[in-house]
């Protein structure tokens, strides 16, 4: 699928790591594309990595374009930890370049919401699910050699149940003297005549 150096590092520290990570989502999507949809002679890349020239063969680029919260947070507490979860719609834009760009993206669009695709994702992870797609659009693309290449884009929408687990904040002792002092000071003031 996508070589490891093509994944952007996840920015949160391991102490408060959001799961699933963007790397996990991109790896899973890439695995599905390679296993179920993409022709064998197509290459697959993660977007915004400009280390390599464009390949001479047909290829597909995956790039996260938006992350939209769908509901407010949910908090699940245990004695030691709290897990904060939130459903999110993640949009990944696919850009296909090659003579069959529209056909390949049309196949992805058709299969994306199919029950086999939903079952495939569910078997891999229960916190990622395909939702729907945006419009399939054709684009003009001229490569570095000033040659026209067929190009098309398709946004895929996934529903993620993101979560962060951290230790709970608890008070083990409360000094009663400070509360008593503040309360009694208000009652001991002389009243105005």
C-alpha positions as CSV (number, residue, x, y, z in Angstrom):
1,X,0.0,0.0,0.0
2,X,1.5,3.3,1.0
3,X,5.1,3.2,2.2
4,X,5.5,4.2,5.9
5,X,7.5,7.3,5.1
6,X,4.4,8.7,3.3
7,X,2.3,8.8,6.4
8,X,2.4,12.1,8.3
9,X,3.2,11.7,12.0
10,X,0.4,11.9,14.5
11,X,0.8,15.1,16.4
12,X,-0.6,14.3,19.9
13,X,1.7,12.9,22.5
14,X,1.2,9.2,23.3
15,X,-0.3,10.3,26.7
16,X,-3.4,11.7,25.0
17,X,-3.4,9.9,21.6
18,X,-6.6,10.3,19.6
19,X,-7.7,7.0,18.2
20,X,-8.1,5.9,15.5
21,X,-5.1,7.9,14.2
22,X,-5.1,9.4,10.7
23,X,-2.3,6.9,9.8
24,X,-4.6,4.0,10.9
25,X,-7.5,5.3,8.8
26,X,-5.3,5.9,5.7
27,X,-3.7,2.5,6.0
28,X,-7.1,0.8,6.3
29,X,-8.6,2.7,3.4
30,X,-5.5,1.9,1.3
31,X,-5.8,-1.7,2.1
32,X,-9.4,-1.8,1.0
33,X,-8.7,0.0,-2.2
34,X,-5.8,-2.3,-3.1
35,X,-7.7,-5.5,-2.1
36,X,-11.2,-4.7,-3.4
37,X,-11.2,-2.0,-6.1
38,X,-8.0,-0.8,-7.7
39,X,-6.6,-2.4,-10.8
40,X,-3.3,-4.2,-10.2
41,X,-1.3,-1.8,-12.4
42,X,-2.4,1.3,-10.4
43,X,-0.2,2.9,-7.8
44,X,-1.6,4.4,-4.6
45,X,-0.2,7.4,-2.7
46,X,-1.0,9.5,0.3
47,X,-1.3,13.2,-0.6
48,X,0.9,16.2,0.2
49,X,4.1,14.2,-0.1
50,X,6.3,15.9,-2.7
51,X,9.4,13.7,-2.5
52,X,8.8,11.8,-5.7
53,X,7.9,12.8,-9.3
54,X,4.5,11.6,-10.6
55,X,4.6,8.0,-11.8
56,X,4.4,7.1,-15.5
57,X,1.6,4.6,-14.7
58,X,-2.0,5.4,-13.6
59,X,-2.2,6.3,-9.9
60,X,-4.6,7.3,-7.1
61,X,-3.9,9.9,-4.4
62,X,-5.7,9.9,-1.0
63,X,-5.8,13.1,1.0
64,X,-7.8,14.0,4.2
65,X,-9.7,17.2,3.4
66,X,-12.0,17.7,6.4
67,X,-13.0,16.4,9.8
68,X,-16.5,17.4,11.1
69,X,-17.8,16.5,14.6
70,X,-21.3,14.9,14.4
71,X,-22.3,15.2,18.1
72,X,-21.1,16.3,21.5
73,X,-18.6,14.4,23.5
74,X,-19.4,11.3,25.5
75,X,-17.5,10.6,28.7
76,X,-17.1,7.1,30.1
77,X,-15.6,6.9,33.6
78,X,-13.8,4.1,35.5
79,X,-12.1,4.4,38.9
80,X,-8.8,5.5,37.3
81,X,-9.5,6.7,33.8
82,X,-12.0,8.6,31.6
83,X,-12.5,7.9,27.9
84,X,-13.8,10.9,25.9
85,X,-15.3,9.8,22.6
86,X,-16.9,11.8,19.7
87,X,-18.4,10.7,16.4
88,X,-16.6,12.4,13.5
89,X,-17.2,12.5,9.7
90,X,-13.8,12.3,8.0
91,X,-13.6,13.3,4.3
92,X,-10.8,11.8,2.2
93,X,-10.5,13.1,-1.3
94,X,-9.4,10.6,-3.9
95,X,-7.7,11.9,-7.0
96,X,-7.2,9.5,-9.9
97,X,-4.8,10.2,-12.8
98,X,-4.7,8.0,-15.8
99,X,-6.8,7.0,-18.9
100,X,-9.3,5.1,-16.7
101,X,-9.6,7.7,-13.9
102,X,-13.4,8.2,-14.2
103,X,-14.0,4.5,-14.5
104,X,-11.9,3.6,-11.5
105,X,-13.5,6.3,-9.3
106,X,-16.9,5.3,-10.6
107,X,-16.3,1.8,-9.3
108,X,-15.1,3.1,-6.0
109,X,-18.2,5.3,-5.6
110,X,-20.5,2.3,-6.5
111,X,-18.8,-0.1,-4.0
112,X,-18.2,2.4,-1.2
113,X,-21.6,2.0,0.4
114,X,-22.1,-1.6,-0.6
115,X,-22.8,-4.0,2.3
116,X,-19.6,-6.0,1.5
117,X,-17.5,-2.8,2.0
118,X,-19.3,-2.1,5.3
119,X,-18.7,-5.7,6.4
120,X,-15.0,-5.5,5.3
121,X,-14.4,-2.4,7.5
122,X,-16.4,-3.8,10.4
123,X,-14.2,-6.9,10.4
124,X,-11.1,-4.8,10.6
125,X,-12.2,-2.1,13.1
126,X,-15.5,-1.3,14.8
127,X,-14.7,2.4,15.1
128,X,-14.5,3.2,11.3
129,X,-17.4,2.9,8.8
130,X,-18.0,4.0,5.2
131,X,-20.8,6.6,5.0
132,X,-21.2,8.0,1.5
133,X,-19.4,9.9,-1.3
134,X,-19.5,13.3,-2.8
135,X,-19.8,14.0,-6.5
136,X,-17.4,12.5,-9.0
137,X,-15.8,15.3,-10.9
138,X,-13.4,15.4,-13.9
139,X,-10.5,17.8,-13.8
140,X,-7.9,19.1,-16.2
141,X,-4.4,18.1,-15.3
142,X,-1.2,19.0,-17.2
143,X,1.9,17.1,-16.0
144,X,5.5,18.5,-15.8
145,X,6.1,17.6,-19.5
146,X,3.1,19.8,-20.4
147,X,1.0,16.7,-21.4
148,X,-2.7,16.4,-20.7
149,X,-3.6,13.6,-18.4
150,X,-7.1,12.4,-17.5
151,X,-7.9,13.2,-13.9
152,X,-10.9,13.0,-11.6
153,X,-11.7,13.4,-7.9
154,X,-14.1,11.7,-5.6
155,X,-14.6,12.6,-1.9
156,X,-15.2,9.6,0.4
157,X,-16.9,10.1,3.8
158,X,-16.2,7.9,6.7
159,X,-17.7,7.9,10.2
160,X,-15.1,7.5,13.0
161,X,-15.7,7.1,16.7
162,X,-12.7,9.0,17.9
163,X,-11.6,8.7,21.5
164,X,-9.0,9.9,24.0
165,X,-8.4,8.1,27.3
166,X,-6.7,9.9,30.2
167,X,-6.5,9.6,33.9
168,X,-9.4,11.0,35.9
169,X,-9.1,14.1,38.1
170,X,-10.2,13.4,41.6
171,X,-9.9,15.1,44.9
172,X,-8.6,12.8,47.6
173,X,-8.8,15.3,50.5
174,X,-10.5,18.6,51.1
175,X,-9.4,20.9,53.9
176,X,-12.5,21.9,55.9
177,X,-10.6,24.7,57.7
178,X,-10.5,26.9,54.6
179,X,-14.2,26.5,54.0
180,X,-15.1,27.2,57.6
181,X,-12.8,30.3,57.7
182,X,-14.3,31.8,54.6
183,X,-17.9,31.2,55.7
184,X,-17.5,32.4,59.3
185,X,-15.7,35.6,58.2
186,X,-18.8,36.7,56.4
187,X,-21.0,36.2,59.4
188,X,-18.7,38.0,61.9
189,X,-18.7,41.4,60.1
190,X,-20.3,44.1,62.2
191,X,-23.6,45.2,60.7
192,X,-24.1,48.7,59.5
193,X,-26.2,51.0,61.7
